Amino acid sequence: MRKLMSNVGVRVSIITVVINFFLFVFKLVCGLISHSNAMVSDAVHSLSDVITTIAVIFGLVLAGQEADSKHPYGHEKIESAFAVVLSFFLLVTGIGIGYVGVENIIKGLDKTLVIPGGLALLAAIVSIVVKEIMFHYTMQTAKKISSSSMEADAWHHRSDALSSIGAFIGIFASRLGFPILDPICSLLICILIIKTAIEIFINAVTELVDTACDDSVNDEIIKTIMEIQKNIDINEFKSRMFGSRIYIDMEIALDGKITLNNANKIVNKIHDKIEQKYELIKHCNIRVVPKK
């Protein structure tokens, strides 16, 4: 099942890589011809999308492998590790765009900036539409297969769409007689990219360090357990994120008079129904003690 979901994610990612590459070339050519710093920065952002999506593909392929003797708990954390790599790609991209933006703002103060041509406006509009479609397409798949790296990549597409909006505003304002707004918008794009990179990094690290699920998730699972088997006490309940999947460790108390065979049936019933209802739960470990 995990392998099948991985294949779906890889197929979607390959499609977005191809689209992003052509979008990068289109925006770069338009930006250079039109002398638009914002559009060239936006093109670089699209190139970073190509690189990060390739990293996502590798992460999905590796994470989709079955558990083995060296990785008995599976490979899901590889996706989170790749998401950390993606965040650094984004961070470096953002800093680079910001550096160029500051340089061009200084040029603007010296009255040496060239007013961008109208072709850059067309490139910005095309980019906004295409990238927003890619965001929804990738995010829909990411939610379907519970992929943190694909979700991070989807937000990368959204940040590119937003940066294209910024580029459009800057180019349009420059053509109205305010050329310095073109590099200023480039600088705003930089801030947006860096913010996205930090958020992706925090989410990925959260998955890597076995952080517990949100209280709302834990409460929902506990409620389900009590509905499955009413005559138990839950002495201890722990959850932890393992990549994009969930591990559950719990201790339940049963009547000490029931047989070992009946206790085992109750445990299996809870275990099977919990894992069937919640696809994100990879394993539910249950320990039984007698009621006091």
N, C-alpha and C positions, 0 to 999 in steps of 0.2 A: 504493500500500500504506500509506504513511504517512498519507495523507488518510483512508483507511478506518479506521485505528486511532484517528485523531483524532476521527472521528465517533462511534466506540464510547465513547470517554472523555467526550465532550460529553453523550451521552445519559445515561450513568450519573451524571454530575455534576448534570444538570438534575433528575434524580429525587431526589438527595440534598439539593439546594437546597429543593425543595418540602417534603420530610420535615422538614428542619431548621427551616424557617420555622414550621410547625405545632407542632413540638416547643418552639420558643422561646416561642411564644404560650402554650402549655399550661403550661410551667414557670414563666413569668413570672406568670401569673394565679394559679397554685397558691402560688407563693412570696409574692406580695403578700397573698393571702387568709390564708395561714398565718403571715404575719409571719416568714418564714425568710430570713435574710440569705444563707445558703449556697445556697438554691434560687434566689434572685434572681441571685446571682453566676453560678450554673450556667446560668441562662437567658441571661445576657449572653454566656457562652461559646458557647452554641448560636447566638446571633445573629452572633457573629464567624465561626462556621462558614458561615453563609449568605453573608457578605461574601467570605470567602476562597474558597469554592467558585465563586462568580461570577467571581472573578479567575482561578481555574483554567480555567474555560470559555474565557475570552478567550485565555489562554495556549495552550490546546490548539488552538483555531481558528487562531491566528497561526502556531504551530509546525508545523501540518499543511500549510501552504502549500508549494508546490513552489519549488525554487531559481529565482532570477531574476537579471537582470543586476546588480542592486545587492547581491544576497545569493547569490552563486554557490555557497556552501557550504551553503545551506539556512537554515532558521529555528529549528533545534532549541534553540538557546541561549535563545530567548525563554521557553521553559518554565522554565529555571533562573532567569531574571531574575524571573519571576512568583513562583517559590518563595521568592526573597529578599523580595519584597513580602509574601508570606504570613507569613514569619517575623516581620516588623515588626508586622503586624496582631496576631499572637499575643502578641508582646512587650507591646504597648500594652494589649491585653486583660488580660494577666496583671498588669501593674502597676496597672491600674485596679481590678481585683478585690482585689489586695493592699492598696491604699489604703483601700478601704471596709472590708475585714476588720480592719485595724488600728484604724480609727475605732470599729468595733463591739466590738472587744476592750476598748477603753478604756471604752465604755459599760457593758460587762459588769462591769468592775471597780467601776464606780459603781452597780451593781445596777439599771440602767435597761433592761436587755434584756427583750424579751417572749419567752416560750416559744413556739416555732413549733407550728402545728397539725398534725394527722395527715395532712391533704391533701398536705402537702409530701413526706411519706414515699412516698405513692403516685406522685407526680411523679418522685421520684428512681428508684424501681423501674422505671417505664416508660422513663425516659431511659437507664438502664443497659442494658436489653435492646435498645432500638432502636439506640442508638449503637454497641453492640458488633456488631450485625448490619451496620450501615452501614460499620463499619471493615473487616470481612471482605469485604464486597461491593465496596468501593472499592479495597482493597488487591489483591484478585484481578484486577481490571481494570487497575490500575496496573502490576502485574507482566506482565500479558499484552501491554500496548502499550508497556512500558518508559517510563513517564511519571513523571518526578521530581516534578512539581508535584502529580500525583494521589496519589503515594505520600505526599507531605507532607500532603495533605488527609486521607488515610486516617488518618495518625497524629493529625491534629487531631480526628478522630472518636473515636479511642481515648482521647485525653486528656480529651475531654468525658465519655466513659463512666467514666473513672477519677475525674474531678471529681464526677460524680454519685454514685459510691460514697462519696467523701469527704463529700458533702452529706448522704447518707443517714445516715452514722455520726454526723455532727454534729447532725442533726435528732433522731435517735433518742436520742442522749445528752442533748440539751437537754430532751427530754420526760421523761427519767428524773430530771431535777433538776439538770442541769449546763448551763445556757443558754449559758455562755461558749464551750462546745465548738462551737457552731454557727459563730460567726465565726472560731474557730481553724481549723476545717476549710476555711473559705473562704480563709484565708491559705495553707493547704497546697495548695489548688487553684491559687492564684497561683504558687507555687513550681513546681508541675508544669507549668503552661502556659509559664512562662519557660524552663524546661529544654528543653521540646519546641521552642520557638522558636529557641533557640540551636543545637540539633542540626540543624534544618531549614536554618538560615542557613549553617552550616558545610558541609553537603552540597551546597547550591546553589552556593556560592562555589567549591567544589572543581571542579564541572562547568564553571563559567564561566572559570576560569583555565587550562584545558587540562591538568589534572593527569593524570599517567600512570595507567594501570590498575593494579590490584593485581598483585603479582608472580605470584600463583597464576594469574591470568587470562593474563598474558603468557606464562608457562611452558606453559600449555595450548595457546595459539595456536601457539607455536613448535614444540611437539611435533607438532601437527597438520600444520604445514607440512613438517616432516621426514618425516612419513608419506606425504604427497602426493608429494614429490619427494626421493628419498634422495641423489642425487648432487650436492648443493649444499652450500655453506657459507654460514651467515648471519653476515655481518660486522658488521651493525648492525641493531638492532630497536628501534623507538620506538612507543609507543602514547600516545594522549591522548583524554581525554573531551571530546566536543563536545556539550554539553547531556547528553542521556541516551544519545547514540550514541558510537561508537568510531572513531577514525581510526588507521590503521596506516601507518607509514613504515619501510621496511626496505631493506637492501642485501644482495644475495646474490651469491656468487661462483660462476661456472660455468666449465667447461673452455673455455679460450680457443680451442680448435680447432673448436668447434661453430659452425654457421652462425648468422647473425643471425635467420633464419627459425625455426630450432629453439629459439633462446634466447627468442624472442617467444612461442612455443607454451608453453614451460615457465612463463613469467611469467603468461600468461593462464590456464593451468591452476591455478596457485596462487591467483591473484587470484579467479577465479570460485568455486572450491571453498571458499575461506575465507569469502567473503561469503555463500555459500549456507548454510554450516554455522552461522555466527554471525550471527544477525539483527541484533544490536546494532552490528556493524561496518558503518559507512556506506561507507567507502572504504579500499582497501588499495593503497598506492602502493609499487611495487617498482622498485628501481634495480639494474641488472646490471653487474658488473665481472668481468674475467677472473681465474681463480685464479692465485695467484702460485706 
